[in-house]
Amino acid sequence: MRTFDAEPQVLQDLREESEIVTAQAHPDFNVWAVRHPTLGKLVIIEGRDGSGVIVETEE
């Protein structure tokens, strides 16, 4: 498992390119579990300022 810091545009692009499996809103951040066509399973965590973290999971 690897994690990467990500800019708002990267997070938005990944969400648009991926199939969203599930999403959860929290007062301080949003979380999406997605399936990307080339990157596989990812967890996207986005803070209120738009920046966030991408977690690349193992198959």
PDB file of N, CA, C and O in Angstrom, chain B, residues numbered from 101:
ATOM      1  N   MET B 101       0.847  -1.159   0.000  1.00  0.00           N
ATOM      2  CA  MET B 101       0.000   0.000   0.000  1.00  0.00           C
ATOM      3  C   MET B 101       0.905   1.238   0.000  1.00  0.00           C
ATOM      4  O   MET B 101       1.891   1.300   0.734  1.00  0.00           O
ATOM      5  N   ARG B 102       0.553   2.211  -0.830  1.00  0.00           N
ATOM      6  CA  ARG B 102       1.323   3.455  -0.893  1.00  0.00           C
ATOM      7  C   ARG B 102       0.374   4.642  -0.790  1.00  0.00           C
ATOM      8  O   ARG B 102      -0.787   4.557  -1.192  1.00  0.00           O
ATOM      9  N   THR B 103       0.874   5.744  -0.251  1.00  0.00           N
ATOM     10  CA  THR B 103       0.080   6.964  -0.170  1.00  0.00           C
ATOM     11  C   THR B 103       0.824   8.098  -0.872  1.00  0.00           C
ATOM     12  O   THR B 103       2.055   8.133  -0.893  1.00  0.00           O
ATOM     13  N   PHE B 104       0.056   9.020  -1.445  1.00  0.00           N
ATOM     14  CA  PHE B 104       0.606  10.154  -2.177  1.00  0.00           C
ATOM     15  C   PHE B 104      -0.187  11.406  -1.825  1.00  0.00           C
ATOM     16  O   PHE B 104      -1.417  11.370  -1.778  1.00  0.00           O
ATOM     17  N   ASP B 105       0.508  12.510  -1.579  1.00  0.00           N
ATOM     18  CA  ASP B 105      -0.167  13.794  -1.449  1.00  0.00           C
ATOM     19  C   ASP B 105      -0.645  14.196  -2.839  1.00  0.00           C
ATOM     20  O   ASP B 105       0.007  13.884  -3.836  1.00  0.00           O
ATOM     21  N   ALA B 106      -1.783  14.889  -2.908  1.00  0.00           N
ATOM     22  CA  ALA B 106      -2.324  15.246  -4.219  1.00  0.00           C
ATOM     23  C   ALA B 106      -2.951  16.634  -4.200  1.00  0.00           C
ATOM     24  O   ALA B 106      -3.564  17.053  -3.218  1.00  0.00           O
ATOM     25  N   GLU B 107      -2.778  17.322  -5.306  1.00  0.00           N
ATOM     26  CA  GLU B 107      -3.379  18.631  -5.514  1.00  0.00           C
ATOM     27  C   GLU B 107      -4.856  18.459  -5.876  1.00  0.00           C
ATOM     28  O   GLU B 107      -5.262  17.384  -6.318  1.00  0.00           O
ATOM     29  N   PRO B 108      -5.655  19.499  -5.696  1.00  0.00           N
ATOM     30  CA  PRO B 108      -7.095  19.412  -5.994  1.00  0.00           C
ATOM     31  C   PRO B 108      -7.406  18.932  -7.415  1.00  0.00           C
ATOM     32  O   PRO B 108      -8.321  18.130  -7.603  1.00  0.00           O
ATOM     33  N   GLN B 109      -6.669  19.405  -8.406  1.00  0.00           N
ATOM     34  CA  GLN B 109      -6.962  19.010  -9.787  1.00  0.00           C
ATOM     35  C   GLN B 109      -6.719  17.526 -10.012  1.00  0.00           C
ATOM     36  O   GLN B 109      -7.473  16.883 -10.743  1.00  0.00           O
ATOM     37  N   VAL B 110      -5.686  16.975  -9.402  1.00  0.00           N
ATOM     38  CA  VAL B 110      -5.392  15.544  -9.535  1.00  0.00           C
ATOM     39  C   VAL B 110      -6.517  14.720  -8.906  1.00  0.00           C
ATOM     40  O   VAL B 110      -6.951  13.720  -9.477  1.00  0.00           O
ATOM     41  N   LEU B 111      -6.984  15.138  -7.736  1.00  0.00           N
ATOM     42  CA  LEU B 111      -8.076  14.416  -7.075  1.00  0.00           C
ATOM     43  C   LEU B 111      -9.335  14.435  -7.934  1.00  0.00           C
ATOM     44  O   LEU B 111     -10.002  13.412  -8.092  1.00  0.00           O
ATOM     45  N   GLN B 112      -9.655  15.588  -8.482  1.00  0.00           N
ATOM     46  CA  GLN B 112     -10.843  15.712  -9.327  1.00  0.00           C
ATOM     47  C   GLN B 112     -10.716  14.842 -10.576  1.00  0.00           C
ATOM     48  O   GLN B 112     -11.663  14.147 -10.946  1.00  0.00           O
ATOM     49  N   ASP B 113      -9.560  14.876 -11.222  1.00  0.00           N
ATOM     50  CA  ASP B 113      -9.347  14.061 -12.420  1.00  0.00           C
ATOM     51  C   ASP B 113      -9.503  12.576 -12.125  1.00  0.00           C
ATOM     52  O   ASP B 113     -10.137  11.855 -12.895  1.00  0.00           O
ATOM     53  N   LEU B 114      -8.932  12.115 -11.018  1.00  0.00           N
ATOM     54  CA  LEU B 114      -9.047  10.697 -10.672  1.00  0.00           C
ATOM     55  C   LEU B 114     -10.491  10.295 -10.420  1.00  0.00           C
ATOM     56  O   LEU B 114     -10.917   9.220 -10.840  1.00  0.00           O
ATOM     57  N   ARG B 115     -11.247  11.144  -9.741  1.00  0.00           N
ATOM     58  CA  ARG B 115     -12.664  10.834  -9.498  1.00  0.00           C
ATOM     59  C   ARG B 115     -13.432  10.747 -10.816  1.00  0.00           C
ATOM     60  O   ARG B 115     -14.264   9.858 -10.995  1.00  0.00           O
ATOM     61  N   GLU B 116     -13.153  11.664 -11.734  1.00  0.00           N
ATOM     62  CA  GLU B 116     -13.862  11.670 -13.014  1.00  0.00           C
ATOM     63  C   GLU B 116     -13.496  10.475 -13.889  1.00  0.00           C
ATOM     64  O   GLU B 116     -14.331   9.997 -14.657  1.00  0.00           O
ATOM     65  N   GLU B 117     -12.268   9.991 -13.785  1.00  0.00           N
ATOM     66  CA  GLU B 117     -11.797   8.878 -14.605  1.00  0.00           C
ATOM     67  C   GLU B 117     -12.157   7.519 -14.012  1.00  0.00           C
ATOM     68  O   GLU B 117     -12.011   6.496 -14.681  1.00  0.00           O
ATOM     69  N   SER B 118     -12.619   7.498 -12.783  1.00  0.00           N
ATOM     70  CA  SER B 118     -12.809   6.237 -12.054  1.00  0.00           C
ATOM     71  C   SER B 118     -14.276   5.916 -11.837  1.00  0.00           C
ATOM     72  O   SER B 118     -15.150   6.780 -11.917  1.00  0.00           O
ATOM     73  N   GLU B 119     -14.512   4.648 -11.562  1.00  0.00           N
ATOM     74  CA  GLU B 119     -15.826   4.194 -11.112  1.00  0.00           C
ATOM     75  C   GLU B 119     -15.848   4.338  -9.593  1.00  0.00           C
ATOM     76  O   GLU B 119     -15.033   3.734  -8.896  1.00  0.00           O
ATOM     77  N   ILE B 120     -16.779   5.134  -9.083  1.00  0.00           N
ATOM     78  CA  ILE B 120     -16.871   5.321  -7.635  1.00  0.00           C
ATOM     79  C   ILE B 120     -17.612   4.136  -7.031  1.00  0.00           C
ATOM     80  O   ILE B 120     -18.757   3.856  -7.385  1.00  0.00           O
ATOM     81  N   VAL B 121     -16.939   3.446  -6.112  1.00  0.00           N
ATOM     82  CA  VAL B 121     -17.514   2.276  -5.454  1.00  0.00           C
ATOM     83  C   VAL B 121     -18.346   2.720  -4.258  1.00  0.00           C
ATOM     84  O   VAL B 121     -19.470   2.254  -4.069  1.00  0.00           O
ATOM     85  N   THR B 122     -17.795   3.616  -3.456  1.00  0.00           N
ATOM     86  CA  THR B 122     -18.508   4.141  -2.298  1.00  0.00           C
ATOM     87  C   THR B 122     -17.920   5.505  -1.943  1.00  0.00           C
ATOM     88  O   THR B 122     -16.774   5.814  -2.268  1.00  0.00           O
ATOM     89  N   ALA B 123     -18.733   6.306  -1.273  1.00  0.00           N
ATOM     90  CA  ALA B 123     -18.290   7.638  -0.849  1.00  0.00           C
ATOM     91  C   ALA B 123     -18.818   7.911   0.551  1.00  0.00           C
ATOM     92  O   ALA B 123     -19.875   7.415   0.940  1.00  0.00           O
ATOM     93  N   GLN B 124     -18.066   8.705   1.298  1.00  0.00           N
ATOM     94  CA  GLN B 124     -18.456   9.052   2.669  1.00  0.00           C
ATOM     95  C   GLN B 124     -18.062  10.508   2.915  1.00  0.00           C
ATOM     96  O   GLN B 124     -16.917  10.895   2.679  1.00  0.00           O
ATOM     97  N   ALA B 125     -18.999  11.297   3.381  1.00  0.00           N
ATOM     98  CA  ALA B 125     -18.723  12.692   3.731  1.00  0.00           C
ATOM     99  C   ALA B 125     -18.514  12.795   5.234  1.00  0.00           C
ATOM    100  O   ALA B 125     -19.219  12.161   6.019  1.00  0.00           O
ATOM    101  N   HIS B 126     -17.546  13.595   5.616  1.00  0.00           N
ATOM    102  CA  HIS B 126     -17.224  13.860   7.017  1.00  0.00           C
ATOM    103  C   HIS B 126     -17.120  15.376   7.144  1.00  0.00           C
ATOM    104  O   HIS B 126     -16.812  16.037   6.152  1.00  0.00           O
ATOM    105  N   PRO B 127     -17.359  15.953   8.304  1.00  0.00           N
ATOM    106  CA  PRO B 127     -17.277  17.417   8.417  1.00  0.00           C
ATOM    107  C   PRO B 127     -15.930  18.009   7.978  1.00  0.00           C
ATOM    108  O   PRO B 127     -15.890  19.150   7.518  1.00  0.00           O
ATOM    109  N   ASP B 128     -14.839  17.265   8.110  1.00  0.00           N
ATOM    110  CA  ASP B 128     -13.515  17.791   7.782  1.00  0.00           C
ATOM    111  C   ASP B 128     -12.940  17.286   6.468  1.00  0.00           C
ATOM    112  O   ASP B 128     -11.991  17.875   5.949  1.00  0.00           O
ATOM    113  N   PHE B 129     -13.491  16.210   5.920  1.00  0.00           N
ATOM    114  CA  PHE B 129     -12.952  15.631   4.693  1.00  0.00           C
ATOM    115  C   PHE B 129     -13.987  14.738   4.030  1.00  0.00           C
ATOM    116  O   PHE B 129     -14.989  14.368   4.641  1.00  0.00           O
ATOM    117  N   ASN B 130     -13.732  14.392   2.763  1.00  0.00           N
ATOM    118  CA  ASN B 130     -14.548  13.435   2.010  1.00  0.00           C
ATOM    119  C   ASN B 130     -13.664  12.268   1.606  1.00  0.00           C
ATOM    120  O   ASN B 130     -12.466  12.429   1.374  1.00  0.00           O
ATOM    121  N   VAL B 131     -14.273  11.090   1.526  1.00  0.00           N
ATOM    122  CA  VAL B 131     -13.535   9.877   1.159  1.00  0.00           C
ATOM    123  C   VAL B 131     -14.280   9.166   0.031  1.00  0.00           C
ATOM    124  O   VAL B 131     -15.500   9.006   0.080  1.00  0.00           O
ATOM    125  N   TRP B 132     -13.523   8.741  -0.988  1.00  0.00           N
ATOM    126  CA  TRP B 132     -14.075   7.944  -2.072  1.00  0.00           C
ATOM    127  C   TRP B 132     -13.235   6.694  -2.234  1.00  0.00           C
ATOM    128  O   TRP B 132     -12.007   6.771  -2.233  1.00  0.00           O
ATOM    129  N   ALA B 133     -13.871   5.550  -2.373  1.00  0.00           N
ATOM    130  CA  ALA B 133     -13.202   4.318  -2.792  1.00  0.00           C
ATOM    131  C   ALA B 133     -13.556   4.157  -4.260  1.00  0.00           C
ATOM    132  O   ALA B 133     -14.734   4.120  -4.615  1.00  0.00           O
ATOM    133  N   VAL B 134     -12.542   4.060  -5.121  1.00  0.00           N
ATOM    134  CA  VAL B 134     -12.781   4.042  -6.564  1.00  0.00           C
ATOM    135  C   VAL B 134     -12.000   2.919  -7.235  1.00  0.00           C
ATOM    136  O   VAL B 134     -11.053   2.366  -6.677  1.00  0.00           O
ATOM    137  N   ARG B 135     -12.435   2.600  -8.463  1.00  0.00           N
ATOM    138  CA  ARG B 135     -11.691   1.687  -9.338  1.00  0.00           C
ATOM    139  C   ARG B 135     -11.285   2.487 -10.566  1.00  0.00           C
ATOM    140  O   ARG B 135     -12.132   2.922 -11.345  1.00  0.00           O
ATOM    141  N   HIS B 136      -9.992   2.673 -10.728  1.00  0.00           N
ATOM    142  CA  HIS B 136      -9.455   3.411 -11.871  1.00  0.00           C
ATOM    143  C   HIS B 136      -9.100   2.405 -12.956  1.00  0.00           C
ATOM    144  O   HIS B 136      -8.614   1.319 -12.637  1.00  0.00           O
ATOM    145  N   PRO B 137      -9.328   2.730 -14.242  1.00  0.00           N
ATOM    146  CA  PRO B 137      -9.074   1.755 -15.308  1.00  0.00           C
ATOM    147  C   PRO B 137      -7.623   1.279 -15.408  1.00  0.00           C
ATOM    148  O   PRO B 137      -7.385   0.135 -15.793  1.00  0.00           O
ATOM    149  N   THR B 138      -6.650   2.127 -15.071  1.00  0.00           N
ATOM    150  CA  THR B 138      -5.249   1.697 -15.176  1.00  0.00           C
ATOM    151  C   THR B 138      -4.550   1.606 -13.831  1.00  0.00           C
ATOM    152  O   THR B 138      -3.602   0.834 -13.685  1.00  0.00           O
ATOM    153  N   LEU B 139      -4.995   2.374 -12.843  1.00  0.00           N
ATOM    154  CA  LEU B 139      -4.329   2.383 -11.533  1.00  0.00           C
ATOM    155  C   LEU B 139      -4.927   1.386 -10.549  1.00  0.00           C
ATOM    156  O   LEU B 139      -4.330   1.118  -9.507  1.00  0.00           O
ATOM    157  N   GLY B 140      -6.089   0.837 -10.859  1.00  0.00           N
ATOM    158  CA  GLY B 140      -6.719  -0.145  -9.974  1.00  0.00           C
ATOM    159  C   GLY B 140      -7.493   0.500  -8.844  1.00  0.00           C
ATOM    160  O   GLY B 140      -8.078   1.571  -9.005  1.00  0.00           O
ATOM    161  N   LYS B 141      -7.491  -0.162  -7.701  1.00  0.00           N
ATOM    162  CA  LYS B 141      -8.263   0.299  -6.548  1.00  0.00           C
ATOM    163  C   LYS B 141      -7.539   1.429  -5.824  1.00  0.00           C
ATOM    164  O   LYS B 141      -6.363   1.314  -5.479  1.00  0.00           O
ATOM    165  N   LEU B 142      -8.267   2.524  -5.603  1.00  0.00           N
ATOM    166  CA  LEU B 142      -7.707   3.685  -4.917  1.00  0.00           C
ATOM    167  C   LEU B 142      -8.683   4.171  -3.856  1.00  0.00           C
ATOM    168  O   LEU B 142      -9.894   3.979  -3.970  1.00  0.00           O
ATOM    169  N   VAL B 143      -8.140   4.799  -2.831  1.00  0.00           N
ATOM    170  CA  VAL B 143      -8.944   5.542  -1.865  1.00  0.00           C
ATOM    171  C   VAL B 143      -8.498   6.990  -1.982  1.00  0.00           C
ATOM    172  O   VAL B 143      -7.309   7.294  -1.882  1.00  0.00           O
ATOM    173  N   ILE B 144      -9.461   7.884  -2.193  1.00  0.00           N
ATOM    174  CA  ILE B 144      -9.179   9.305  -2.344  1.00  0.00           C
ATOM    175  C   ILE B 144      -9.733  10.024  -1.122  1.00  0.00           C
ATOM    176  O   ILE B 144     -10.919   9.913  -0.813  1.00  0.00           O
ATOM    177  N   ILE B 145      -8.878  10.752  -0.436  1.00  0.00           N
ATOM    178  CA  ILE B 145      -9.278  11.511   0.751  1.00  0.00           C
ATOM    179  C   ILE B 145      -9.038  12.984   0.437  1.00  0.00           C
ATOM    180  O   ILE B 145      -7.910  13.397   0.168  1.00  0.00           O
ATOM    181  N   GLU B 146     -10.116  13.773   0.474  1.00  0.00           N
ATOM    182  CA  GLU B 146     -10.028  15.182   0.109  1.00  0.00           C
ATOM    183  C   GLU B 146     -10.436  16.055   1.286  1.00  0.00           C
ATOM    184  O   GLU B 146     -11.534  15.916   1.824  1.00  0.00           O
ATOM    185  N   GLY B 147      -9.542  16.956   1.680  1.00  0.00           N
ATOM    186  CA  GLY B 147      -9.827  17.897   2.753  1.00  0.00           C
ATOM    187  C   GLY B 147     -10.707  19.035   2.274  1.00  0.00           C
ATOM    188  O   GLY B 147     -10.955  19.168   1.076  1.00  0.00           O
ATOM    189  N   ARG B 148     -11.174  19.845   3.188  1.00  0.00           N
ATOM    190  CA  ARG B 148     -12.049  20.964   2.846  1.00  0.00           C
ATOM    191  C   ARG B 148     -11.368  21.997   1.955  1.00  0.00           C
ATOM    192  O   ARG B 148     -12.049  22.720   1.228  1.00  0.00           O
ATOM    193  N   ASP B 149     -10.037  22.083   1.995  1.00  0.00           N
ATOM    194  CA  ASP B 149      -9.326  23.036   1.139  1.00  0.00           C
ATOM    195  C   ASP B 149      -9.093  22.493  -0.268  1.00  0.00           C
ATOM    196  O   ASP B 149      -8.519  23.187  -1.107  1.00  0.00           O
ATOM    197  N   GLY B 150      -9.534  21.252  -0.541  1.00  0.00           N
ATOM    198  CA  GLY B 150      -9.406  20.657  -1.870  1.00  0.00           C
ATOM    199  C   GLY B 150      -8.208  19.758  -2.046  1.00  0.00           C
ATOM    200  O   GLY B 150      -8.212  18.899  -2.928  1.00  0.00           O
ATOM    201  N   SER B 151      -7.176  19.928  -1.233  1.00  0.00           N
ATOM    202  CA  SER B 151      -6.020  19.049  -1.347  1.00  0.00           C
ATOM    203  C   SER B 151      -6.294  17.762  -0.581  1.00  0.00           C
ATOM    204  O   SER B 151      -7.246  17.681   0.195  1.00  0.00           O
ATOM    205  N   GLY B 152      -5.458  16.766  -0.806  1.00  0.00           N
ATOM    206  CA  GLY B 152      -5.715  15.518  -0.110  1.00  0.00           C
ATOM    207  C   GLY B 152      -4.657  14.465  -0.333  1.00  0.00           C
ATOM    208  O   GLY B 152      -3.499  14.762  -0.626  1.00  0.00           O
ATOM    209  N   VAL B 153      -5.089  13.221  -0.184  1.00  0.00           N
ATOM    210  CA  VAL B 153      -4.201  12.066  -0.240  1.00  0.00           C
ATOM    211  C   VAL B 153      -4.852  10.990  -1.101  1.00  0.00           C
ATOM    212  O   VAL B 153      -6.066  10.787  -1.065  1.00  0.00           O
ATOM    213  N   ILE B 154      -4.014  10.310  -1.873  1.00  0.00           N
ATOM    214  CA  ILE B 154      -4.444   9.153  -2.636  1.00  0.00           C
ATOM    215  C   ILE B 154      -3.789   7.928  -2.015  1.00  0.00           C
ATOM    216  O   ILE B 154      -2.581   7.918  -1.778  1.00  0.00           O
ATOM    217  N   VAL B 155      -4.581   6.899  -1.752  1.00  0.00           N
ATOM    218  CA  VAL B 155      -4.057   5.656  -1.196  1.00  0.00           C
ATOM    219  C   VAL B 155      -4.225   4.601  -2.272  1.00  0.00           C
ATOM    220  O   VAL B 155      -5.341   4.293  -2.690  1.00  0.00           O
ATOM    221  N   GLU B 156      -3.105   4.050  -2.716  1.00  0.00           N
ATOM    222  CA  GLU B 156      -3.111   2.980  -3.711  1.00  0.00           C
ATOM    223  C   GLU B 156      -3.150   1.660  -2.949  1.00  0.00           C
ATOM    224  O   GLU B 156      -2.246   1.371  -2.166  1.00  0.00           O
ATOM    225  N   THR B 157      -4.181   0.862  -3.171  1.00  0.00           N
ATOM    226  CA  THR B 157      -4.327  -0.387  -2.449  1.00  0.00           C
ATOM    227  C   THR B 157      -3.873  -1.556  -3.310  1.00  0.00           C
ATOM    228  O   THR B 157      -3.760  -1.428  -4.529  1.00  0.00           O
ATOM    229  N   GLU B 158      -3.619  -2.666  -2.694  1.00  0.00           N
ATOM    230  CA  GLU B 158      -3.222  -3.865  -3.404  1.00  0.00           C
ATOM    231  C   GLU B 158      -4.464  -4.610  -3.839  1.00  0.00           C
ATOM    232  O   GLU B 158      -5.508  -4.536  -3.191  1.00  0.00           O
ATOM    233  N   GLU B 159      -4.344  -5.318  -4.925  1.00  0.00           N
ATOM    234  CA  GLU B 159      -5.490  -6.086  -5.462  1.00  0.00           C
ATOM    235  C   GLU B 159      -5.898  -7.194  -4.549  1.00  0.00           C
ATOM    236  O   GLU B 159      -6.838  -7.928  -4.852  1.00  0.00           O
TER     237      GLU B 159
END
